[in-house]
Amino acid sequence: MAFEGLTERLQNAMRKLRGKGKISEADLRATMREIRLALLEADVNFQVVRQFVKTVEDRAKGSKVLEGLNPSQQIVKIVDEELTKTMGEEAVGLNKAPKIPTIIMMSGLQGAGKTTTVGKLALKLKNEQNARPLLIADDVYRPAAIEQLQTVGQQIDVPVFEMGTDVDPVEIAKQGLKKAQEDHNDYVIIDTAGRLQIDEKLMDELKNIKEAVHPNEILLVIDAMTGQNAVATAEGFDKTLDVTGVVLTKLDGDTRGGAALSIRAVTGKPIKFVGQGEKMTDLDVFHPDRMASRILG
Ligand code: GDP
């Protein structure tokens, strides 16, 4: 990840305050204006920006920061804390079923990185928890999708359940789950179909799968590089599916950072993981505080 533009602009905005024994309200206002522009340029949702700027400004004014010791350092600290809060405060782990298998349903638009993320997550569970996941190939619209998941499964040595492309995805999900119960898999990860854009048919199908298998976790896979579109997509999926978490992919190629900073605040849903590369090991738990530090540089 490299939000260089945002980091540089935020640093510049706050550097001007450095060394000042006391910060006037006008100084603060000018700084907040620059911070606002930096965030907007990074493609952060404008309502999120407005709320963020207001909170930072109120806190700076309210706590006598402007006249206290090292006011500029204190403002940096407030910005850091509020960035962290905007992104959700704390890392949120996967929901787990009281009884195995934990059912994870992956959703998202085509090309967002869903299938890749299914593999990455399975490998992570395998490596970190000694888990035995089963992957379910539930995208019946693109024959290549099943093959792609099988390739991923072979790569990480995790079994893939498939029934070809002529069976109803709801039935495939049910049968896959049955197989996992028989084989005592502790996780099932369902790779659902994606489309180029949200449409009713896709949403109905996902809703039907959800109702049929009652996933413990519905993860929405979102391409960070699509900025504000990512946020709109997240809202669209969440409205129908009530997702339990977001995986933000391609953060390694995202130069702006708008999606990372907006999604939690706009949807209220936590970013649980971030994809930071094409390799199977490139999936990390999302830590809002670490991300805030990275953004501030
Ligand atoms: P799907 O259509 O949503 O299943 O998407 P795929 O899993 O096929 O991924 C689409 C493309 O994005 C592939 O070329 C992946 O290698 C790539 N990709 C997925 N996640 C990441 C990521 O975190 N970083 C980068 N750089 N590429 C990714």
Boltz pocket constraint, residues with backbone or C-beta under 6 A from the ligand:
constraints:
  - pocket:
      binder: B
      contacts: [[A, 108], [A, 109], [A, 110], [A, 111], [A, 112], [A, 113], [A, 114], [A, 115], [A, 116], [A, 117], [A, 194], [A, 248], [A, 249], [A, 250], [A, 251], [A, 252], [A, 253], [A, 274], [A, 275], [A, 276], [A, 277], [A, 278], [A, 282]]
      max_distance: 6.0
